């Protein structure tokens, strides 16, 4: 894993969060080269969340997508939440958590160059963000750059990740932190769903390892959500389901081999050489995938 642009380590790069404010229009051919950013300049490794002076790390949804793509596994459209489901989401809870779902789906579509669907999912996310009243927080200049690069995989990801500070300030100023937490949660659940389904179908060792590594992020997510347990029945049910999932992860056996990381100060890069391995039966793998699918289905239906 290569961690780049250390400044981004302190921003919440969830594609699922930062998409909520964007206007959508058809891609334009009027692209300035200065607006096009190479993918190698983007850190997709982790997300850092601060809650009550405590810091929690959660893998970026893009991390799972890159693992799937790098394992030479093809795109599967059945994994994404159909855009027409958007009409079913009328509560703030459903709207916020499905912004997270659709945001991760958009990232998955983007990585696999599904440009027409990328545009469609922008439209869905715009609709949900308008209904939540959180669509006016991003500067027009940045929106323009996103629109110009909607069919450019590398640049689009870069400009999407650049919007977090504006988003974060908006939610804090308007005391809507629960909305941000739900968007993060939806994004992580969807990435875990796509990852687990791909792991079950392919039996790919890299994906199984990546899935097994989600135990600690899952514990972090439960702790982040716990303060909202009594906010609503939807929150209570979601947290209970995630706790039940955590029990399944407790049955996974991990082995870890530490190797000193390589640090390139000039390029501001840290290359992690440590390796991990997950020991899990096929039955246990399918059990975890089924529980994740159940949690996700309760969100999107």
Number of C-alpha atoms within 10 A of each C-alpha: 13 15 18 19 15 13 8 20 17 14 18 26 30 28 29 35 31 27 27 30 24 28 21 19 14 12 17 11 9 8 14 10 7 6 14 18 18 13 14 12 13 21 23 28 20 21 20 18 19 12 11 6 7 8 11 17 17 22 21 24 31 26 17 25 24 16 15 23 14 12 14 8 14 11 16 12 13 8 16 18 21 14 15 8 12 20 11 11 18 12 10 15 18 22 27 28 27 30 32 33 30 30 31 32 29 26 26 27 23 23 19 16 15 17 18 14 16 19 20 16 24 22 17 22 30 21 21 25 21 16 16 17 12 20 19 15 17 21 12 12 8 15 18 15 18 23 21 22 25 25 21 20 21 19 21 24 24 23 22 21 22 17 24 21 15 13 23 18 12 17 16 11 10 9 10 13 15 17 20 20 20 25 29 32 27 27 29 26 24 29 27 23 26 24 23 26 20 21 23 18 10 14 14 14 13 17 22 21 18 20 21 23 18 17 17 15 15 22 17 17 22 20 14 19 18 15 11 15 16 10 11 10 10 15 18 15 14 19 19 14 17 20 16 12 21 18 12 16 22 10 12 16 11 13 9 10 9 10 10 9 12 12 12 10 8 6 9 11 15 17 14 15 13 12 12 14 17 18 14 17 11 10 10 14 22 17 14 22 22 17 17 21 19 13 18 20 12 13 20 19 11
